[in-house]
Amino acid sequence: MSSGVLDLGTRVPQQKRVYSKGGCRECKRRKIKCDEGKPYCWQCLRLRKECSYPEVGEKVLRVSKKKQQEQEGDHPHVPFGQHYVGQQFPHIIAPHQQQQQQQQQQQQQQQQLNHPPPVLLPPPQPNSQSTPQSPYKEPEPPTKKLKSDDKQYSGASILSLLNDTKVSPNSDSSVSGKSNGHLTDNITSTPSDEAAMLELFSEQDLNVLAMDLNNMVSGLMYDMNYENNQSNTETDFEDVSTSSMEPSPILSNPSQIVRNLPLTCIRVKRKKDLIYLEEFYNEFANIILPFSSYDEKTQCYFNPARDMILRNAADTNYLLAAVLAIGARCLFLRTKIQKHEEVYCVYLSRCLQLLGPALSADDRQLTTNIESVLLTVLLLTTTNASNPKQDWRPHLKGGKDLLLKNSIKKIKSSNVLIFCKSWFVTLEILAGISSKHGGTLQTDEEIDLLINSGDEHEQFVLREIGIIVENGFNIMGGYHNDCYDHFRDLLKILNRTRNNPGYNPQDSFEYMRLFSKFQMQTEIEFINKKGLLTPEDFPGLVPNRSLIDSVTINSKEFVISWMDVSHQSYTMASLITLLCKCFQEPYTAPQIQLLTKSIVKFVSYLDNISDIDRDGIPNHQMKSALMMLQWPMFVASNNLIDDDLKSIASKFFQVSSQIGSGGATIALKRVSKIWLKRENGLSTEEDETELEDLVAY
């Protein structure tokens, strides 16, 4: 080398590094180390790049992204977080499909002589023998240094927690009812119904849902600022199949509806990790569904959403991993102990790894897998909607398309799918009426197909599940089930005003008809429309089954009828919305002030309540019930004038934030800004630069 001449003839060529053989296109282009994670490597997740893997023999150009896009021409880059329409997962390909794709790839290379665009893969074939040994390997997040007395978590240790054949000891959780829950009448599905479902859904539907789930989990882990731990061993990714789980006999019939499932229906090996299951069971399940349903046979309350999730998690390991992840997150938020946050990330990563086998299941499991993945997506969506960031819309497109397809065909749906539709529609209504961006349903056709009170079969199933109670109240929405039809029409009007700045609702009589419909709904009475009652308001004993709660105000007992409070609040808030948006009445109008004061009056007891815990949270029997009033209180607070009422509203949002609402903090900040602007004589038009999205959840 000192002579300045390179002997190219005798130099031994440098061997190619092992890791570069199977790396993704982006890592090859950037010349960085790729961990070969499927379907997305860690580097692409961290940098939010599109991750795709080259075919065998394909050359990847190591040029700048800008130059590469100029060469690709008509094949623009798909931003991270958007839906990849038609793109299947690259690791599930049958042999004959690989041969066809290689031929297509060679033709594209001859035409372009450049880096090809992403290949649209055909649906995966069932029972394919070409599936790799590690089909959905997602990098585990590292665990930070713990104290010497804390045991560090890894994928292998977390893996052993999932389900064991030995029954775990009873927890301290108070679970009423029999050991295996209470069975309702069997709702059977006929072979023709099952055949229709199989004909309706395809592997593409499953892959679309899985893509949404993958993007959502990856985004959650990215927000945690976790980096990939390259020292993880292969044992961290050891596979667990559902065959290692032994569900209780009462769970063996998938068409059976079970009420009030106990904590012991999920079996875990490690006793210390029961705390995460208990946290989900006792805490987060009440955020998903703050109102409980009442079982006349067992004479106790139960949580239908919790029962549906645990029933399916007992048979589906990736859903169970999501449940435990959420339990760990709740415990971290409550205790601020770092190891719970680490377990949360490990379980999220595990959820993705366990999802892989579901994508290659045979046709007989297709519908079940679609339902389980949809449940998991909605569960994690609720986690996003209940935190301050509220980044959830991009991850519901697959679920929306699936439910739209099912509604168009009008097939007799399964219990799980009907529950998922109810959950999805409730989220859509909250987003459509409380957020300036609306929900994922943007056209009248989509809204008409999904947002309605349900057909006869759907209403029957929702009654059996416990979502609709005997008097017609829907505990998931917080109002009479008939109101879903009216919220459908309200969403259409609000969408038009959002999407068309020149739209004038006064040009249509539709809002007048809708106003009269909501006005009629205010006449519905479940217990007493006053909402806040005294024992003297009841001719006999206070009923124990109709979402009745008791509070102590200035040493005096009062009774809250949550059905009446919630239903009246939603209908009044809808009337205020129509008066402001359509009739264009000022906030000082007598009608608006009357409705506003009536809504705030329902929670006025918060100023003088005596029975509170050490954090100042009221000791309600239904501890998360106030969360159901987020949107009505936000609408009312926007129009408040009296300082005393503003103080009550502020107290409401503070308490709601403490019991688990991520949107309450944003709502309080918004209304406080409006109050301040009005005091200073400034315009209260919504600030377009406001970064935080508000969904009243």
Secondary structure, DSSP 8 states (H G I E B T S, - for coil): -TTS---TTT-------GGGSS--HHHHHHT------SSS-HHHHHHT-------TT-------HHHHHHHH-S-----TTS--TT---TT---HHHHHHHHHHHHHHHHHH-S-----------TT-TT--SSTT-----------TTS----HHHHHTTS--SS-----SS---S-TT-EE-------HHHHHHHHHH--HHHHHHHHHHHHHHHHHHHHHTT----TT--GGGG----GGG----GGGS-TT--EES--GGGS--S-GGGHHHHHHIIIIIHHHH--S-EEETTTTEEE-HHHHHHHHHHTT-HHHHHHHHHHHHHHHHHHH--HHHHHHHHHHHHHHHHHHHHHHT--GGGHHHHHHHHHHHHHHHHHHHHTSSS---GGGGHHHHHHHHHHHHHT----HHHHHHHHHHHHHHHHHHHH-TT--S--SHHHHHHHSSS--HHHHHHHHHHTSB-TTSEETTTTEETTHHHHHHHHHHHHHHHHH-TT--GGG-SHHHHHHHHHHHHTT--SS-TT-EE-GGGSSSS--SSSSEEEEEETTEEEEEEHHHHHHHHHHHHHHHHHHHHTS---TT-HHHHHHHHHHHHTTGGGGTB--B-TTS-B--SSTTGGGGGHHHHHHHHTT---HHHHHHHHHHHHHHHHTT-SHHHHHHHHHHHHHHHHHTT------TT--------
